[in-house]
Amino acid sequence: MKYIPLFLYSFRWNIETSYYEQKTFWSLCRYMVRSCKGIEMLVNLINICYCAMTKALKQLIRQQVY
């Protein structure tokens, strides 16, 4: 029972690292655009690419193990 908060935070941890990478490596903290929609579209594109790459990497590792 005492590990439930840790288990639930493990889902949030992926989101936090994604935001950290976006701010640090993609320089989104200094990103300036004329509309909020442009930032939203860029963040969504980065998240989709990140999810696709992690999924592909997991599949690749799974295929090499078996």
Residue frames as a rotation matrix with the C-alpha (Angstrom) as fourth column:
MET 1
0.564 0.826 0.000 0.00
0.826 -0.564 0.000 0.00
0.000 0.000 -1.000 0.00
LYS 2
0.455 -0.430 -0.780 2.86
0.204 -0.802 0.561 2.39
-0.867 -0.414 -0.277 0.73
TYR 3
-0.618 -0.759 0.205 4.23
0.333 -0.016 0.943 1.97
-0.712 0.651 0.263 -2.82
ILE 4
0.224 0.802 0.553 1.06
0.915 0.023 -0.403 3.10
-0.336 0.596 -0.729 -4.59
PRO 5
0.797 0.056 -0.602 2.13
-0.044 -0.988 -0.150 6.79
-0.603 0.146 -0.785 -4.79
LEU 6
-0.248 -0.957 -0.147 5.48
-0.407 -0.035 0.913 5.72
-0.879 0.287 -0.381 -6.21
PHE 7
-0.479 0.167 0.862 3.74
0.660 0.716 0.228 3.51
-0.579 0.678 -0.453 -8.76
LEU 8
0.603 0.784 0.147 1.41
0.715 -0.450 -0.535 6.32
-0.353 0.428 -0.832 -9.80
TYR 9
0.570 -0.448 -0.689 4.27
-0.331 -0.892 0.306 8.81
-0.752 0.054 -0.657 -10.05
SER 10
-0.411 -0.737 0.536 6.09
0.241 0.479 0.844 6.48
-0.879 0.477 -0.019 -12.43
PHE 11
0.203 0.551 0.809 3.50
0.965 0.029 -0.262 7.44
-0.168 0.834 -0.525 -15.06
ARG 12
0.960 0.165 -0.226 4.09
0.161 -0.986 -0.035 11.13
-0.229 -0.002 -0.973 -14.37
TRP 13
0.208 -0.971 -0.118 7.88
0.062 -0.107 0.992 10.66
-0.976 -0.214 0.038 -14.52
ASN 14
-0.254 -0.263 0.931 7.77
0.894 0.303 0.329 10.03
-0.368 0.916 0.158 -18.29
ILE 15
0.667 0.552 0.501 5.90
0.689 -0.712 -0.132 13.28
0.284 0.433 -0.855 -18.78
GLU 16
0.854 -0.375 -0.361 8.36
-0.026 -0.724 0.689 15.20
-0.520 -0.579 -0.628 -16.60
THR 17
-0.134 -0.961 0.243 11.39
0.333 0.187 0.924 13.89
-0.933 0.205 0.295 -18.48
SER 18
0.031 0.225 0.974 9.71
1.000 -0.007 -0.030 14.72
0.000 0.974 -0.225 -21.77
TYR 19
0.935 0.333 0.125 9.18
0.328 -0.943 0.061 18.33
0.138 -0.016 -0.990 -20.68
TYR 20
0.531 -0.813 -0.241 12.75
-0.024 -0.298 0.954 18.52
-0.847 -0.500 -0.178 -19.40
GLU 21
-0.282 -0.640 0.714 14.12
0.710 0.362 0.604 17.30
-0.646 0.677 0.353 -22.72
GLN 22
0.385 0.498 0.777 11.94
0.891 -0.421 -0.172 19.73
0.241 0.758 -0.606 -24.65
LYS 23
0.993 0.006 -0.115 13.10
0.046 -0.937 0.347 22.67
-0.106 -0.350 -0.931 -22.59
THR 24
0.370 -0.929 -0.011 16.77
-0.134 -0.065 0.989 21.66
-0.919 -0.364 -0.149 -22.50
PHE 25
-0.433 -0.662 0.611 17.57
0.408 0.461 0.788 20.00
-0.804 0.591 0.070 -25.80
TRP 26
-0.093 0.479 0.873 14.92
0.990 -0.049 0.133 21.52
0.107 0.876 -0.470 -28.06
SER 27
-0.914 -0.384 -0.129 15.28
0.403 -0.895 -0.192 25.01
-0.042 -0.228 0.973 -26.50
LEU 28
-0.124 0.950 0.287 11.53
0.708 -0.118 0.697 25.46
0.696 0.290 -0.657 -26.09
CYS 29
0.189 0.180 -0.965 12.09
0.894 -0.438 0.094 27.68
-0.406 -0.881 -0.243 -23.06
ARG 30
-0.481 -0.405 -0.778 13.41
0.069 -0.902 0.426 30.34
-0.874 0.151 0.461 -25.47
TYR 31
-0.666 0.279 0.692 11.02
0.746 0.288 0.601 29.52
-0.032 0.916 -0.400 -28.31
MET 32
-0.471 0.502 -0.725 9.16
-0.070 -0.841 -0.536 32.57
-0.879 -0.202 0.432 -29.54
VAL 33
-0.766 0.347 0.541 6.34
0.633 0.265 0.727 32.50
0.109 0.900 -0.423 -32.04
ARG 34
-0.856 0.429 0.290 3.47
-0.357 -0.894 0.269 34.81
0.375 0.127 0.918 -32.92
SER 35
0.163 0.986 0.041 0.73
-0.767 0.101 0.633 32.42
0.620 -0.134 0.773 -31.90
CYS 36
-0.137 -0.091 0.986 0.11
-0.860 0.505 -0.073 29.96
-0.491 -0.859 -0.147 -29.13
LYS 37
0.844 0.526 0.109 -1.13
-0.378 0.726 -0.575 27.50
-0.382 0.444 0.811 -31.77
GLY 38
0.529 -0.727 -0.438 2.38
-0.514 0.136 -0.847 27.32
0.675 0.673 -0.301 -33.30
ILE 39
-0.449 -0.676 0.584 3.94
-0.873 0.196 -0.446 26.33
0.188 -0.710 -0.679 -29.97
GLU 40
0.168 0.616 0.770 1.18
-0.687 0.633 -0.356 23.79
-0.707 -0.469 0.530 -29.37
MET 41
0.928 0.178 -0.327 1.71
-0.370 0.547 -0.751 22.22
0.046 0.818 0.574 -32.79
LEU 42
0.108 -0.972 -0.208 5.49
-0.650 0.090 -0.755 22.03
0.753 0.217 -0.622 -32.27
VAL 43
-0.446 -0.228 0.866 5.16
-0.871 0.335 -0.360 20.45
-0.208 -0.914 -0.348 -28.83
ASN 44
0.549 0.714 0.434 2.65
-0.539 0.699 -0.470 17.92
-0.639 0.024 0.769 -30.17
LEU 45
0.781 -0.325 -0.533 4.96
-0.422 0.355 -0.834 17.05
0.460 0.877 0.140 -33.06
ILE 46
-0.286 -0.937 0.202 7.92
-0.783 0.107 -0.613 16.58
0.553 -0.334 -0.764 -30.72
ASN 47
-0.230 0.265 0.936 5.86
-0.801 0.495 -0.337 14.38
-0.553 -0.828 0.099 -28.38
ILE 48
0.837 0.546 -0.036 4.58
-0.450 0.651 -0.612 12.24
-0.311 0.528 0.790 -31.26
CYS 49
0.458 -0.756 -0.469 8.13
-0.489 0.226 -0.842 11.77
0.743 0.615 -0.266 -32.56
TYR 50
-0.438 -0.628 0.643 9.43
-0.874 0.131 -0.467 10.98
0.209 -0.767 -0.607 -29.08
CYS 51
0.175 0.605 0.777 6.70
-0.692 0.637 -0.340 8.39
-0.701 -0.477 0.530 -28.48
ALA 52
0.922 0.166 -0.350 7.26
-0.382 0.547 -0.745 6.80
0.068 0.821 0.567 -31.89
MET 53
0.118 -0.966 -0.232 11.01
-0.614 0.113 -0.781 6.57
0.780 0.235 -0.580 -31.36
THR 54
-0.465 -0.270 0.843 10.70
-0.867 0.329 -0.374 5.05
-0.177 -0.905 -0.387 -27.88
LYS 55
0.542 0.723 0.428 8.14
-0.552 0.691 -0.467 2.55
-0.633 0.016 0.774 -29.17
ALA 56
0.805 -0.303 -0.510 10.41
-0.391 0.377 -0.840 1.64
0.447 0.875 0.185 -32.09
LEU 57
-0.236 -0.949 0.208 13.39
-0.792 0.064 -0.607 1.28
0.563 -0.308 -0.767 -29.77
LYS 58
-0.160 0.265 0.951 11.45
-0.803 0.525 -0.281 -1.00
-0.573 -0.809 0.128 -27.43
GLN 59
0.863 0.505 0.000 10.36
-0.388 0.664 -0.639 -3.14
-0.322 0.552 0.769 -30.39
LEU 60
0.466 -0.779 -0.420 13.93
-0.532 0.133 -0.836 -3.34
0.707 0.613 -0.352 -31.65
ILE 61
-0.467 -0.622 0.629 15.22
-0.872 0.207 -0.443 -4.40
0.145 -0.755 -0.639 -28.24
ARG 62
0.217 0.653 0.725 12.40
-0.675 0.637 -0.372 -6.95
-0.705 -0.409 0.579 -27.90
GLN 63
0.919 0.125 -0.374 13.25
-0.380 0.528 -0.759 -8.47
0.103 0.840 0.533 -31.30
GLN 64
0.062 -0.979 -0.192 16.93
-0.639 0.109 -0.761 -8.77
0.767 0.170 -0.619 -30.43
VAL 65
-0.353 -0.138 0.925 16.18
-0.900 0.319 -0.296 -10.48
-0.254 -0.938 -0.237 -27.12
TYR 66
0.471 0.609 0.638 13.95
-0.379 0.793 -0.477 -13.15
-0.797 -0.017 0.604 -28.63
